[in-house]
Amino acid sequence: MRRTLLVMALAASTAASAQKIADPRPFATTITPDDLKKHLYIIAGPGMEGRETATEGQRKAAAYIESQFKALNLQPGNKGNFQLGYPIYQDSIAKAAIDVNGKPFAMFNDFTISQGMGHTSTLFCNQVVFAGAGISDSTRNDFKDVAGKIALVFQAPSSPAQTGGGSSTRNRRTFGPYAIMEAAQKNGAAAILIVQNGFPRRSGMGSGKSSPYLDGFQKTVFPNTFFISEEIAKAIMGADFDAAAESVKTGNAQPKTYTAEVKLEFRKDRIELSSSNVVGFMEGTDKKDEFLFITAHYDHLGKRGDSVIYYGADDDGSGTVSVLELAEAFAKAKASGKGPRRSIVFMTVSGEEKGLWGSEFYSDHPIYPLDKTTADLNIDMIGRIDPKRKEGDSTNYVYVVGDDKLSSDLRPISEAVNKKYTRLELDYKYNAPKDPERIYYRSDHYNFARKGVPIIFYFNGTHNDYHKPTDTPDKINYNLMAKRAQLVFYTAWEMANRNDMLKRDIPLSEH
């Protein structure tokens, strides 16, 4: 009952505010199925080649979005530029080699290396310390004798890497390769050898290039870590190998130093690529120094070979073209003298499919003050219907995510606006604290939320074409997509024109 009264009060307040400022409905109706379809057949067409980050297809999509922002007379949002570039790095192996007592061992046949965290180095050392399972916690430290030497570790059987998962958070930290590297580094190891099964291995490197990554400058430089076969370990430990392996299984491993002439060589070339977010800016009136963001990611998975394209019509062509249509609606309002009080930033980001890269870069290098950013409304997949949704009207719904977090203003505004204008079913399934899909953490709004900016994420759920080449524009429900985009517009209208910024009165939770 209390929530009903609150929503009614907000609805009345919203109506009064809208009447005082302007009626948003004439501008919302410019967000049409036909316009969305026109844009989407371009964004998710073959010419964009799947829009993979740091490829020509992504750059073509960025150019198209920029051209639309210019046509709407938006201002360039990045100090005179519409694009906010950021660097991406990729490693290419030049050489990787291990020699033990003059015997060479081959990459993939006998060892692999942690390429992304490795650094160019050639190490000659004749002291190798057996460091058990590589456990270092308050009760024991397997690395106490490794300073300036090579540490040799048997990865314990309870490690997820050996068992396929299922261990506790403590086990993942205690036995995982990253925790081993971290502990060895803190104890001064010169390099790390981790004994694993499964050699020889098929090369996963292809051309010898790593997957691209965002963090080119690491906070900590770890010792080079080689994952080695039992044959390499036997060449170092000799007849002690079997007893050492058994001692790790029983938890009775004791450190021991072996004398062996070990040469570890790793050389890599770092390639610097680039990508960009596209940023359009609309200046507000009396509250122009406060900001509302409307975001979506325009990248997708690219293509495989010359013929297979991952079109990404729903993911996230639907969000991208919705941002274009929302920008057009606000531009028409501004042209008629009814522009927003707060400034609005329309930002389409790249790198989402790689790990929320574009939004991470923006939130770590903001153009506009985050403490003056009232909210981020993020749109990621609003063009389809979730076949798993069995309750309610699945032709008239949208998943609303994050409106119960960070600000107690979010849900009352969202529900009042929806009740007044769009009357969609607002489904809060993915707000569940134990959501197994962790949807709240998987799109670009999260990089605003982690900085304290209130967010709402609009989502239709996954479907059988999710992350497949069959996610094509012909499968979009354009009428439903337009209605969902209009809900975002009305919500943005209220947030851009209300007297106060949204409260930040709910602590951010990682769970």
C-alpha positions in Angstrom: 0.0 0.0 0.0 2.8 2.4 0.9 4.6 1.7 -2.4 1.3 2.3 -4.3 0.8 5.7 -2.6 4.4 6.6 -3.4 4.1 5.7 -7.0 0.8 7.7 -7.2 2.5 10.7 -5.7 5.4 10.4 -8.0 3.0 10.0 -11.0 1.3 13.2 -9.9 4.6 15.0 -9.4 5.9 13.8 -12.7 2.7 14.9 -14.5 2.9 18.3 -12.9 6.6 18.6 -13.8 6.0 17.5 -17.4 3.2 20.0 -17.8 5.3 22.8 -16.5 8.3 22.0 -18.7 6.7 20.4 -21.8 4.7 17.4 -22.9 7.2 14.7 -23.9 4.7 12.6 -25.9 5.1 14.4 -29.3 8.8 13.8 -29.1 8.5 10.2 -27.9 6.4 9.3 -30.9 9.3 10.2 -33.2 10.9 6.9 -31.9 9.3 4.7 -34.5 9.6 1.0 -35.6 10.5 2.1 -39.1 13.3 4.4 -38.1 14.8 1.8 -35.7 14.6 -0.7 -38.5 16.3 1.6 -41.0 19.2 2.2 -38.7 19.5 -1.5 -37.6 19.7 -2.9 -41.1 22.8 -0.7 -41.5 24.4 -1.2 -38.0 23.8 -5.0 -38.1 24.3 -5.3 -41.8 27.1 -7.2 -43.6 29.0 -4.0 -44.3 29.8 -3.6 -40.6 31.4 -7.1 -40.4 30.1 -7.9 -37.0 31.6 -4.7 -35.4 34.3 -6.5 -33.4 36.4 -4.2 -31.2 39.5 -2.8 -32.8 38.6 -3.9 -36.3 37.6 -2.1 -39.5 33.9 -3.1 -38.9 33.9 -1.4 -35.5 35.4 1.7 -37.0 32.8 1.8 -39.8 30.0 1.5 -37.1 31.6 4.3 -35.1 31.7 6.5 -38.2 28.0 5.8 -38.9 27.0 6.7 -35.3 29.1 9.9 -35.5 27.5 10.9 -38.7 24.1 10.5 -37.1 25.1 12.6 -34.1 26.4 15.3 -36.4 23.1 15.3 -38.4 21.2 15.8 -35.2 23.4 18.8 -34.3 24.7 17.2 -31.2 28.0 18.7 -30.0 31.1 16.5 -30.0 31.3 15.1 -26.5 35.0 14.7 -26.2 36.7 18.1 -26.2 35.8 18.8 -29.9 35.7 15.2 -31.0 32.9 12.8 -31.3 35.1 9.8 -30.6 36.9 9.0 -27.4 39.8 6.7 -28.2 41.4 4.2 -25.9 44.3 1.8 -26.4 44.1 -1.9 -26.6 47.1 -4.2 -26.4 48.0 -7.6 -28.0 51.0 -9.7 -27.6 52.8 -11.7 -30.2 55.2 -14.4 -29.1 58.7 -14.0 -30.7 60.3 -16.9 -28.8 59.6 -19.2 -25.8 62.1 -21.9 -24.7 63.1 -24.0 -21.8 66.4 -25.9 -21.5 67.3 -28.1 -18.5 70.9 -29.3 -18.3 71.3 -28.6 -22.0 68.2 -30.5 -23.1 65.7 -28.3 -25.0 62.0 -28.6 -24.5 59.3 -27.4 -27.0 56.4 -25.0 -26.6 53.1 -26.8 -26.4 54.8 -30.2 -26.5 56.3 -29.7 -23.1 55.2 -26.3 -21.7 53.1 -23.2 -22.2 53.5 -19.8 -20.7 51.2 -17.1 -19.1 51.6 -14.9 -22.1 49.6 -11.9 -21.1 51.3 -11.5 -17.8 54.7 -12.5 -19.0 57.5 -10.2 -19.9 60.5 -10.4 -22.2 63.3 -12.1 -20.2 66.1 -14.6 -20.5 67.0 -16.3 -17.2 69.9 -18.6 -16.4 69.6 -20.2 -13.0 71.0 -23.3 -11.3 68.8 -23.2 -8.2 65.2 -24.6 -8.4 63.2 -24.7 -5.2 60.4 -27.3 -4.9 57.6 -25.2 -3.3 54.9 -27.9 -2.8 51.4 -26.8 -3.8 52.3 -23.1 -3.8 50.1 -22.4 -0.8 50.8 -19.2 1.1 48.4 -18.1 3.9 48.3 -17.4 7.6 49.1 -21.0 8.4 51.9 -21.9 6.0 54.2 -20.5 3.3 55.5 -22.9 0.6 57.6 -20.1 -0.9 59.7 -19.1 2.1 63.0 -20.3 0.4 62.4 -19.1 -3.2 64.0 -15.5 -3.1 66.1 -15.1 -6.3 65.4 -18.6 -7.4 63.1 -20.6 -9.7 60.0 -21.9 -7.8 58.6 -25.3 -8.9 55.0 -26.0 -7.9 52.7 -29.0 -8.3 49.2 -27.6 -8.8 47.1 -29.2 -6.1 44.4 -31.6 -7.2 41.6 -29.5 -5.6 42.5 -26.6 -8.0 39.6 -25.7 -10.4 42.1 -25.9 -13.2 42.6 -29.6 -12.4 39.1 -30.6 -11.4 36.9 -28.4 -13.6 35.7 -26.2 -10.7 33.4 -26.5 -7.8 35.8 -25.5 -5.1 35.3 -22.7 -2.6 36.4 -19.1 -3.1 39.2 -19.8 -0.6 40.4 -22.8 -2.7 40.3 -20.8 -5.9 42.5 -18.2 -4.3 44.7 -20.7 -2.5 45.4 -23.0 -5.3 44.7 -21.0 -8.5 47.6 -20.0 -10.8 47.1 -16.3 -10.2 47.3 -16.8 -6.4 50.4 -18.9 -6.9 52.0 -16.2 -9.0 51.0 -13.5 -6.5 52.5 -15.4 -3.5 55.7 -16.3 -5.4 56.2 -12.7 -6.4 55.8 -11.5 -2.8 58.4 -14.0 -1.7 60.9 -12.9 -4.4 60.8 -15.8 -6.9 62.8 -15.2 -10.1 60.4 -17.4 -12.1 57.7 -20.0 -11.6 57.3 -23.5 -13.0 53.8 -25.0 -12.4 53.6 -28.8 -13.1 50.4 -29.7 -15.0 49.0 -32.7 -16.8 47.8 -32.8 -20.4 51.0 -32.4 -22.5 51.5 -32.3 -25.4 48.9 -29.7 -26.0 47.4 -28.4 -29.3 48.5 -24.9 -30.0 45.8 -22.4 -29.0 47.9 -19.5 -30.1 47.2 -19.7 -33.9 49.4 -17.0 -35.2 51.1 -16.7 -31.8 49.1 -13.6 -30.8 47.3 -13.4 -27.5 43.8 -12.2 -27.0 43.7 -8.4 -26.9 43.6 -6.8 -23.5 43.0 -3.4 -22.0 45.5 -3.0 -19.2 48.8 -2.3 -20.9 50.5 -1.0 -17.7 50.3 -3.5 -14.9 50.3 -2.5 -11.2 52.5 -5.5 -10.4 55.0 -7.3 -12.7 54.9 -11.0 -11.8 57.7 -13.5 -12.4 57.4 -15.3 -15.7 55.2 -18.3 -15.2 55.7 -21.5 -17.2 53.2 -24.4 -17.1 55.3 -27.4 -17.6 55.0 -31.1 -18.3 56.0 -33.9 -15.9 59.0 -34.5 -18.2 60.5 -31.1 -17.5 59.9 -31.6 -13.7 61.6 -35.0 -13.8 64.6 -33.5 -15.7 65.0 -31.1 -12.7 64.0 -33.3 -9.8 65.2 -36.7 -11.0 64.2 -39.7 -8.9 62.5 -37.4 -6.4 59.6 -36.6 -8.8 57.1 -39.3 -7.8 57.6 -38.8 -4.0 57.2 -35.0 -4.5 54.0 -35.4 -6.5 52.6 -37.7 -3.8 53.6 -35.4 -1.0 51.5 -32.6 -2.6 48.5 -34.9 -2.8 48.8 -35.8 0.9 49.6 -32.3 2.0 53.0 -33.3 3.4 55.3 -31.5 0.9 58.5 -30.2 2.2 60.6 -27.6 0.4 63.8 -28.8 -1.3 66.3 -27.1 -3.5 67.6 -28.8 -6.6 70.7 -28.0 -8.6 70.0 -27.9 -12.3 71.1 -25.6 -15.1 67.8 -24.1 -16.2 67.4 -21.6 -19.0 64.1 -19.9 -19.4 63.6 -17.6 -22.4 60.5 -15.6 -23.4 60.3 -12.8 -25.8 57.2 -11.0 -27.0 56.3 -8.1 -29.1 53.5 -5.8 -27.9 51.1 -4.5 -30.5 49.1 -1.4 -29.7 45.6 -1.3 -31.2 42.9 1.2 -30.6 39.1 1.5 -30.3 36.7 4.2 -29.4 33.5 5.2 -27.8 31.3 7.6 -29.7 30.1 10.6 -27.6 27.4 13.1 -28.5 26.6 16.0 -26.2 23.4 18.0 -25.7 23.8 21.0 -23.4 21.1 21.6 -20.9 19.6 24.9 -19.8 19.6 25.9 -16.1 21.2 22.7 -14.9 23.7 22.2 -17.7 26.5 21.4 -15.3 24.7 18.2 -14.3 24.6 15.2 -16.7 22.4 12.3 -17.7 24.0 9.5 -19.7 22.2 7.3 -22.2 24.4 4.4 -23.3 24.6 1.2 -25.3 27.5 -0.8 -26.7 27.9 -0.9 -30.5 30.5 -3.6 -30.7 29.8 -7.3 -31.3 31.7 -10.5 -32.1 33.0 -9.8 -35.6 33.4 -12.5 -38.2 35.0 -15.8 -38.6 36.8 -16.3 -41.9 35.4 -14.5 -44.9 31.8 -15.7 -44.8 30.5 -16.1 -41.2 29.4 -12.8 -39.7 28.1 -12.3 -36.1 25.6 -9.6 -37.0 24.6 -8.7 -33.4 21.2 -7.2 -34.3 19.7 -7.6 -30.8 23.1 -7.6 -29.0 23.5 -4.8 -29.1 22.4 -3.2 -32.4 19.0 -2.8 -30.8 20.5 -0.6 -28.0 22.7 1.3 -30.4 20.0 2.4 -32.7 17.7 3.1 -29.8 20.3 5.6 -28.6 20.2 7.2 -32.0 16.5 7.5 -31.9 16.5 8.9 -28.3 19.0 11.5 -29.4 16.8 12.4 -32.3 13.8 12.8 -30.0 15.6 15.1 -27.6 17.1 17.0 -30.5 13.6 17.7 -31.9 12.6 18.8 -28.4 15.5 21.2 -28.1 14.9 22.6 -31.6 11.4 23.5 -30.6 12.6 25.3 -27.5 11.9 22.4 -25.1 15.4 21.1 -24.5 16.4 19.3 -21.3 17.4 21.2 -18.2 20.4 18.9 -17.5 22.9 18.1 -20.2 22.5 14.7 -21.8 25.4 12.6 -23.0 24.6 10.0 -25.6 27.4 7.5 -25.6 27.8 4.3 -27.5 30.8 2.2 -26.3 32.9 -0.5 -27.8 34.7 -3.4 -26.1 31.7 -4.6 -24.1 32.0 -8.1 -25.5 35.7 -8.1 -24.5 35.0 -7.3 -20.9 33.2 -3.9 -20.6 36.3 -2.2 -21.9 34.9 1.1 -23.4 32.8 1.9 -20.3 35.6 0.9 -18.0 37.9 3.3 -19.8 35.3 6.1 -19.6 34.5 5.6 -16.0 38.2 5.6 -15.2 38.8 8.7 -17.4 35.6 10.6 -17.2 35.0 13.6 -19.4 32.1 14.9 -17.3 32.3 14.7 -13.5 30.8 11.5 -12.2 29.6 13.2 -9.0 27.5 15.5 -11.2 26.2 12.6 -13.3 22.6 12.0 -12.1 22.2 8.6 -13.7 23.1 6.2 -16.6 20.3 4.6 -18.6 21.9 1.7 -20.4 20.3 -0.3 -23.2 21.6 -3.7 -24.1 19.3 -6.0 -26.1 15.7 -4.7 -26.3 14.6 -6.1 -29.7 13.6 -9.6 -29.0 11.4 -11.8 -26.7 12.9 -14.1 -24.0 11.5 -17.6 -24.9 12.2 -18.7 -21.3 9.7 -16.1 -19.9 6.6 -18.0 -19.1 4.6 -15.6 -16.9 2.9 -12.4 -18.0 2.6 -10.9 -21.4 5.8 -11.5 -23.2 4.8 -9.3 -26.1 4.7 -6.3 -23.7 7.5 -6.4 -21.2 11.1 -5.4 -20.5 13.5 -6.6 -17.8 14.5 -3.6 -15.6 17.8 -4.2 -13.9 19.5 -2.2 -11.1 16.6 0.1 -10.2 16.7 -1.2 -6.7 20.3 -0.2 -6.2 22.2 3.0 -5.4 19.3 5.3 -5.4 15.8 5.0 -3.8 14.6 7.5 -6.5 15.1 5.1 -9.4 12.2 2.7 -9.1 9.5 5.3 -8.2 10.5 7.4 -11.2 10.6 4.3 -13.5 7.3 3.0 -12.4 5.5 6.3 -12.4 6.7 7.1 -15.9 5.8 3.6 -17.2 2.3 3.8 -15.6 1.7 7.2 -17.2 3.0 6.6 -20.7 4.0 3.1 -21.8 2.4 0.5 -19.5 5.0 -2.2 -20.1 5.3 -5.1 -17.7 8.5 -4.2 -15.7 10.1 -7.5 -14.9 12.6 -7.4 -12.0 13.8 -11.0 -12.4 17.5 -10.0 -12.8 17.5 -7.9 -9.6 17.5 -11.0 -7.5 20.6 -11.0 -5.3 21.4 -14.6 -6.2 20.7 -14.2 -9.9 22.9 -17.1 -11.4 23.5 -15.1 -14.6 24.7 -12.0 -12.7 23.2 -9.8 -15.4 23.7 -6.7 -13.3 27.4 -7.0 -13.6 27.5 -7.9 -17.3 26.8 -4.7 -19.2 28.2 -1.2 -19.4 26.1 0.4 -16.7 28.1 -1.5 -14.1 31.1 0.7 -14.7 29.0 3.7 -13.8 27.5 1.9 -10.8 30.9 0.9 -9.4 31.7 4.6 -9.3 28.4 5.4 -7.5 26.3 6.6 -10.4 22.7 5.4 -10.2 21.8 3.2 -13.2 18.9 1.5 -14.9 19.6 -1.3 -17.4 17.0 -2.3 -20.0 17.2 -5.8 -21.3 15.0 -8.4 -23.1 16.7 -11.5 -21.9 18.7 -14.0 -24.0 17.3 -16.2 -26.8 18.5 -19.0 -29.1 20.3 -16.6 -31.4 22.3 -14.9 -28.6 26.0 -14.7 -29.6 25.3 -16.6 -32.8 25.6 -15.5 -36.5 21.8 -15.9 -36.6 21.2 -12.7 -34.5 19.9 -10.8 -37.5 17.7 -7.7 -38.1 14.9 -9.7 -39.6 14.2 -11.3 -36.2 13.6 -8.1 -34.3 10.2 -7.2 -33.0 10.4 -3.5 -34.0 7.0 -2.5 -32.4 8.0 -3.8 -29.0 11.5 -2.4 -29.4 10.1 1.1 -30.1 7.9 0.9 -27.0 10.8 -0.1 -24.9 12.9 2.7 -26.3 10.1 5.1 -25.6 10.1 4.0 -21.9 13.8 4.9 -21.8 13.0 8.3 -23.4 10.2 9.2 -20.9 12.5 8.1 -18.0 15.3 10.2 -19.3 13.0 13.1 -19.8 12.0 13.0 -16.2 15.5 12.6 -14.9 16.9 15.4 -17.1 14.2 17.9 -16.1 13.4 17.2 -12.4 14.5 19.7 -9.8 17.0 17.5 -8.0 19.7 15.0 -9.0 18.9 11.4 -8.0 19.8 10.6 -4.4 22.7 8.2 -3.8 21.4 6.6 -0.6 21.9 2.9 -1.1 25.4 1.5 -0.8 26.8 -0.4 -3.8 26.9 -4.2 -3.1 29.2 -6.6 -4.9 26.8 -9.5 -4.2 
